[in-house]
């Protein structure tokens, strides 16, 4: 995913073709993709329902969250039915209804948007089923617990990386390609970025060309809108704050097409994102050890399945503000990590991705040069 062009007429087709070719968001889904036919029957143990949002915008949901959640739930003696709604709100609702009807003891949801998550959580609560918001807090909702990373900190890491990359270029022009406006995480990422970057914009040390949210985290739209902004800015850009690796890949496709190489941020430490970092196409990504998130969700689910709210409260010792619901939600907020070329090996050493997934083709010698084997 890359590009910045002055040939606006070629935007749609060109970006779509390259996006499809580079497949930066196509995760290898262990055991196949998530079923959307309905909740399957667990094979034994305490039933826990888990619904993930989609696979189109990021490799993480099927490639990492699903198997890690399943493993973490098993370790807690739970039987988790993990399904993926594939970005479809009707499918998400149907999966939730099926799990509620089956009588799962806890429902864990990474919702497509807050309104949907709010509705599903209310249905579950009416059935006496506790709900954990996973990764994304559903604003205005009723879930009592939330497990995620410190998402404001994620944005701060991205902003700090951009500031560092452009520190020797006064007045450098920055374009921001942000996540979905309906995703509270995207709001938090942007807030964190602005903690670092807004003072630089205000002082003139950096110049913000435009900050553009991308509906549904759609990488193709992200590439197209980045290209339009770039064209309107006379083909000039010095750095791009991209909210995740998928959007970063779309931006890089445009940059490459136009012969540009500038610092680009990312997030999720996907195999494709790490390859882009090693190539020097992407300045950094943010590593969020999803195994920790899955394990925290499983421990919370185990406590709630037993009705032990004291144990759950002992796990969720932090809070996240829900400004829409004007409430503080008991939370587990994990620590993210900046990944640059110098420490890509840390992600691989942690078992998040395999050497064989990253060190292929032209990236193999780059891995060797950076101590990855």
C-alpha positions as CSV (number, residue, x, y, z in Angstrom):
1,X,0.0,0.0,0.0
2,X,1.7,3.1,-1.2
3,X,1.2,6.1,-3.4
4,X,0.9,9.8,-4.0
5,X,0.1,10.9,-7.4
6,X,-0.6,13.7,-9.7
7,X,-2.5,11.4,-12.0
8,X,-5.8,11.6,-10.1
9,X,-7.7,9.8,-12.8
10,X,-5.8,6.7,-12.1
11,X,-6.4,6.7,-8.4
12,X,-9.2,4.3,-8.0
13,X,-8.0,1.5,-10.3
14,X,-4.3,2.0,-9.6
15,X,-4.5,1.9,-5.8
16,X,-7.0,-0.9,-5.8
17,X,-4.8,-3.1,-7.9
18,X,-1.7,-2.4,-5.8
19,X,-3.5,-2.9,-2.6
20,X,-4.8,-6.3,-3.7
21,X,-1.3,-7.2,-4.9
22,X,0.6,-6.3,-1.8
23,X,-1.9,-7.9,0.6
24,X,-0.6,-6.1,3.6
25,X,-3.8,-6.8,5.5
26,X,-4.3,-10.4,4.5
27,X,-3.4,-12.3,7.6
28,X,-2.7,-16.0,7.5
29,X,-5.7,-17.1,9.5
30,X,-4.9,-20.1,11.6
31,X,-7.5,-22.8,11.0
32,X,-9.1,-20.7,8.3
33,X,-11.1,-17.5,8.5
34,X,-13.7,-16.8,11.1
35,X,-17.1,-18.4,10.4
36,X,-20.0,-16.0,10.0
37,X,-22.7,-18.6,9.8
38,X,-23.6,-18.4,13.5
39,X,-22.2,-19.4,16.8
40,X,-20.8,-22.9,16.8
41,X,-21.4,-25.4,19.6
42,X,-18.5,-25.4,22.1
43,X,-17.0,-28.8,22.8
44,X,-17.2,-28.6,26.6
45,X,-16.3,-26.3,29.6
46,X,-17.8,-23.0,30.5
47,X,-19.1,-21.3,27.4
48,X,-17.8,-17.9,26.4
49,X,-18.8,-16.0,23.3
50,X,-16.3,-13.8,21.5
51,X,-17.1,-11.7,18.4
52,X,-14.3,-10.0,16.4
53,X,-15.1,-7.2,14.0
54,X,-13.6,-7.9,10.6
55,X,-10.5,-9.0,8.6
56,X,-10.3,-6.3,5.9
57,X,-8.5,-3.5,7.6
58,X,-5.9,-5.4,9.7
59,X,-4.2,-8.8,9.8
60,X,-4.5,-8.9,13.5
61,X,-8.1,-10.1,14.1
62,X,-7.9,-13.5,12.5
63,X,-4.1,-14.0,12.4
64,X,-3.4,-13.1,16.0
65,X,-6.4,-12.2,18.3
66,X,-8.5,-15.3,17.4
67,X,-5.9,-18.0,18.1
68,X,-4.5,-16.1,21.1
69,X,-7.9,-15.7,22.6
70,X,-8.7,-19.3,22.1
71,X,-5.5,-20.4,23.8
72,X,-5.9,-18.0,26.7
73,X,-9.5,-19.1,27.3
74,X,-8.5,-22.7,27.3
75,X,-5.8,-22.0,29.9
76,X,-8.5,-20.6,32.1
77,X,-10.7,-23.7,31.7
78,X,-13.1,-21.9,29.3
79,X,-14.5,-22.9,26.0
80,X,-14.6,-19.9,23.7
81,X,-16.6,-19.7,20.6
82,X,-14.7,-17.1,18.6
83,X,-16.5,-15.7,15.6
84,X,-15.8,-12.8,13.1
85,X,-18.5,-10.6,11.8
86,X,-16.4,-9.6,8.7
87,X,-17.4,-6.0,9.0
88,X,-21.1,-6.6,8.7
89,X,-23.3,-5.2,11.4
90,X,-26.2,-7.6,10.6
91,X,-23.8,-10.6,11.0
92,X,-22.4,-9.2,14.2
93,X,-25.9,-8.9,15.6
94,X,-26.9,-12.4,14.5
95,X,-23.8,-13.9,16.1
96,X,-24.5,-12.0,19.3
97,X,-28.1,-13.1,19.3
98,X,-27.1,-16.7,18.8
99,X,-24.5,-16.7,21.6
100,X,-27.0,-15.0,24.0
101,X,-29.6,-17.6,23.1
102,X,-27.1,-20.4,23.7
103,X,-26.5,-19.0,27.2
104,X,-22.9,-18.1,27.1
105,X,-21.7,-17.1,30.5
106,X,-19.7,-14.1,29.3
107,X,-19.8,-12.2,26.0
108,X,-16.6,-10.5,24.7
109,X,-17.0,-8.1,21.9
110,X,-14.7,-6.1,19.6
111,X,-17.5,-4.2,18.0
112,X,-17.6,-2.7,14.5
113,X,-18.9,0.6,16.0
114,X,-20.0,1.9,19.4
115,X,-23.7,2.0,18.5
116,X,-23.7,-1.6,17.6
117,X,-21.7,-2.6,20.6
118,X,-24.0,-0.6,22.9
119,X,-27.1,-2.4,21.5
120,X,-25.5,-5.9,21.8
121,X,-24.3,-5.2,25.4
122,X,-27.8,-4.1,26.4
123,X,-29.3,-7.4,25.0
124,X,-26.7,-9.4,26.9
125,X,-27.3,-7.5,30.1
126,X,-31.1,-8.1,29.8
127,X,-30.2,-11.8,29.6
128,X,-28.0,-11.6,32.7
129,X,-24.8,-12.0,30.7
130,X,-21.8,-9.8,31.6
131,X,-20.0,-8.1,28.6
132,X,-16.3,-7.3,28.2
133,X,-15.5,-4.6,25.6
134,X,-12.4,-6.0,23.9
135,X,-9.9,-3.6,22.3
136,X,-12.5,-1.0,21.5
137,X,-14.6,0.8,24.1
138,X,-18.3,1.1,23.1
139,X,-19.2,4.7,23.9
140,X,-22.5,5.2,25.7
141,X,-22.6,1.4,26.3
142,X,-23.2,-0.6,29.4
143,X,-20.2,-3.0,29.5
144,X,-18.7,-3.0,33.0
145,X,-15.2,-4.0,31.8
146,X,-12.8,-3.1,29.1
147,X,-9.6,-4.7,28.0
148,X,-7.2,-2.9,25.6
149,X,-4.0,-1.0,25.2
150,X,-3.3,2.5,26.3
151,X,-4.5,3.9,23.0
152,X,-3.7,7.5,23.8
153,X,-0.1,6.3,24.4
154,X,-0.2,4.5,21.0
155,X,-0.9,7.9,19.4
156,X,1.8,9.5,21.5
157,X,4.4,7.0,20.2
158,X,3.3,7.7,16.6
159,X,3.5,11.5,17.1
160,X,6.9,11.3,18.9
161,X,8.3,9.2,16.0
162,X,7.1,11.7,13.4
163,X,8.6,14.6,15.4
164,X,11.9,12.8,15.7
165,X,12.0,11.9,12.0
166,X,11.4,15.5,11.0
167,X,13.3,17.4,13.6
168,X,15.9,18.5,11.2
169,X,13.4,19.8,8.7
170,X,11.7,23.0,10.0
171,X,8.3,23.6,8.5
172,X,8.0,20.0,7.2
173,X,4.6,19.2,5.8
174,X,2.6,16.4,7.4
175,X,-0.5,14.6,6.3
176,X,-2.5,12.6,8.8
177,X,-4.4,9.5,7.7
178,X,-6.5,8.5,10.7
179,X,-8.8,5.6,11.5
180,X,-12.6,5.3,11.5
181,X,-14.4,8.2,13.2
182,X,-16.9,5.7,14.6
183,X,-14.0,3.8,16.4
184,X,-13.2,5.3,19.8
185,X,-9.7,3.9,19.5
186,X,-9.1,6.0,16.4
187,X,-10.1,9.1,18.4
188,X,-7.7,8.1,21.2
189,X,-4.8,7.5,18.7
190,X,-5.4,11.0,17.2
191,X,-5.6,12.6,20.7
192,X,-2.3,11.0,21.6
193,X,-0.6,12.1,18.3
194,X,-1.8,15.7,18.9
195,X,-0.3,15.8,22.4
196,X,3.1,15.7,20.6
197,X,2.4,17.2,17.2
198,X,0.0,20.1,17.9
199,X,2.5,22.2,19.7
200,X,4.8,21.7,16.7
201,X,2.1,22.7,14.3
202,X,1.2,25.7,16.4
203,X,4.9,26.9,16.5
204,X,5.4,26.3,12.8
205,X,8.1,23.7,13.4
206,X,5.8,21.4,11.4
207,X,2.9,22.2,9.1
208,X,-0.3,20.1,9.1
209,X,-1.5,19.8,5.5
210,X,-4.7,17.9,6.5
211,X,-5.9,15.3,9.0
212,X,-8.2,12.8,7.2
213,X,-10.3,10.1,9.1
214,X,-11.0,7.0,7.0
215,X,-14.4,5.4,7.2
216,X,-14.3,1.8,8.3
217,X,-10.5,1.8,8.4
218,X,-10.8,1.1,4.6
219,X,-7.2,0.8,3.2
220,X,-8.2,1.4,-0.4
221,X,-10.1,4.5,0.5
222,X,-7.2,5.6,2.7
223,X,-4.9,5.3,-0.3
224,X,-7.3,7.2,-2.5
225,X,-7.9,10.0,-0.1
226,X,-4.2,10.3,0.7
227,X,-3.5,10.6,-3.0
228,X,-6.1,13.3,-3.4
229,X,-4.7,15.3,-0.5
230,X,-1.2,14.9,-1.9
231,X,-2.3,16.1,-5.3
232,X,-4.1,19.1,-3.9
233,X,-0.9,20.0,-2.0
234,X,1.1,20.1,-5.3
235,X,2.6,16.6,-4.8
236,X,4.4,17.7,-1.7
237,X,4.7,15.9,1.7
238,X,7.5,15.4,4.2
239,X,5.8,12.9,6.6
240,X,2.6,10.9,7.0
241,X,1.0,9.9,10.2
242,X,-0.8,6.7,9.3
243,X,-2.9,5.2,12.1
244,X,-2.1,1.6,11.4
245,X,0.0,-0.7,9.2
246,X,-2.8,-1.2,6.7
247,X,-3.3,2.5,6.1
248,X,0.5,3.0,6.1
249,X,0.8,0.4,3.3
250,X,-1.8,2.2,1.3
251,X,0.1,5.4,1.7
252,X,3.4,3.8,0.8
253,X,2.0,2.5,-2.4
254,X,1.0,6.0,-3.4
255,X,4.4,7.4,-2.3
256,X,6.3,4.7,-4.3
257,X,4.2,5.3,-7.4
258,X,5.2,9.0,-7.3
259,X,8.9,8.4,-6.5
260,X,8.6,9.8,-2.9
261,X,10.1,8.3,0.3
262,X,9.1,10.1,3.5
263,X,8.7,8.9,7.1
264,X,5.4,7.0,7.6
265,X,4.0,5.8,10.9
266,X,2.0,2.6,11.5
267,X,0.5,0.3,14.2
268,X,-0.1,-3.4,14.8
269,X,3.4,-4.7,13.9
270,X,1.9,-6.9,11.2
271,X,4.3,-9.0,9.1
272,X,3.8,-6.6,6.1
273,X,4.3,-3.6,8.4
274,X,7.5,-5.1,9.7
275,X,8.7,-5.8,6.2
276,X,8.0,-2.1,5.3
277,X,10.0,-1.0,8.3
278,X,12.9,-3.1,7.4
279,X,12.8,-1.8,3.8
280,X,12.8,1.7,5.1
281,X,9.4,2.5,3.5
282,X,7.8,2.8,6.9
283,X,9.5,4.7,9.7
284,X,7.9,2.8,12.6
285,X,5.0,0.7,13.8
286,X,3.5,0.2,17.2
287,X,3.7,-3.3,18.8
288,X,0.8,-4.2,21.0
289,X,1.4,-7.7,22.5
290,X,-2.0,-9.1,21.8
291,X,-1.3,-12.2,23.8
292,X,-1.3,-10.0,26.9
293,X,-4.7,-8.6,25.8
294,X,-6.1,-12.0,25.2
295,X,-4.9,-13.3,28.5
296,X,-6.3,-10.4,30.4
297,X,-9.7,-10.8,28.7
298,X,-9.6,-14.6,29.5
299,X,-8.8,-13.9,33.2
300,X,-11.7,-11.4,33.4
301,X,-14.1,-13.8,31.6
302,X,-13.1,-16.6,34.1
303,X,-13.9,-14.4,37.1
304,X,-17.2,-13.1,35.6
305,X,-18.3,-16.5,34.6
306,X,-18.1,-17.5,38.3
307,X,-19.9,-14.3,39.3
308,X,-16.8,-13.2,41.1
309,X,-16.8,-9.4,40.5
310,X,-14.2,-8.9,43.3
311,X,-11.7,-11.0,41.4
312,X,-12.7,-9.2,38.1
313,X,-12.1,-5.8,39.8
314,X,-8.7,-7.0,41.1
315,X,-7.8,-7.6,37.4
316,X,-9.3,-4.4,35.9
317,X,-7.6,-1.9,38.2
318,X,-7.5,1.0,35.7
319,X,-10.3,3.1,34.2
320,X,-11.1,4.4,30.8
321,X,-13.4,7.4,30.4
322,X,-16.6,7.0,28.4
323,X,-17.4,10.6,27.5
324,X,-20.7,9.7,25.8
325,X,-22.0,7.7,28.8
326,X,-20.2,10.1,31.3
327,X,-18.8,7.1,33.2
328,X,-15.5,5.5,34.1
329,X,-15.2,1.9,32.9
330,X,-13.1,-0.6,34.8
331,X,-10.2,-1.4,32.5
332,X,-7.0,-3.3,31.8
333,X,-4.9,-0.9,29.7
334,X,-1.7,-2.5,28.5
335,X,1.6,-0.8,27.4
336,X,2.4,-0.5,23.6
337,X,6.0,-0.3,22.2
338,X,7.6,1.6,19.4
339,X,9.2,-0.7,16.8
340,X,11.8,0.6,14.3
341,X,14.3,-1.2,12.1
342,X,16.5,-1.6,15.2
343,X,14.1,-3.7,17.2
344,X,11.9,-5.5,14.7
345,X,13.6,-8.6,16.1
346,X,11.8,-8.0,19.4
347,X,8.4,-8.7,17.8
348,X,9.6,-11.9,16.3
349,X,11.3,-13.0,19.5
350,X,8.0,-12.5,21.3
351,X,6.4,-15.0,19.0
352,X,4.0,-12.5,17.5
353,X,5.1,-13.2,14.0
354,X,7.5,-15.8,12.5
355,X,10.8,-15.2,10.8
356,X,9.4,-17.1,7.8
357,X,6.5,-14.5,7.5
358,X,8.8,-11.5,7.6
359,X,12.2,-12.6,6.1
360,X,11.1,-13.5,2.6
361,X,12.3,-12.3,-0.8
362,X,14.0,-9.0,-0.8
363,X,13.6,-8.7,3.0
364,X,15.7,-11.7,3.8
365,X,19.1,-9.9,3.5
366,X,17.6,-7.0,5.5
367,X,16.7,-9.4,8.3
368,X,20.2,-10.8,8.4
369,X,21.6,-7.2,8.5
370,X,19.3,-6.4,11.5
371,X,20.1,-9.5,13.5
372,X,17.0,-11.5,12.7
373,X,17.5,-15.2,11.9
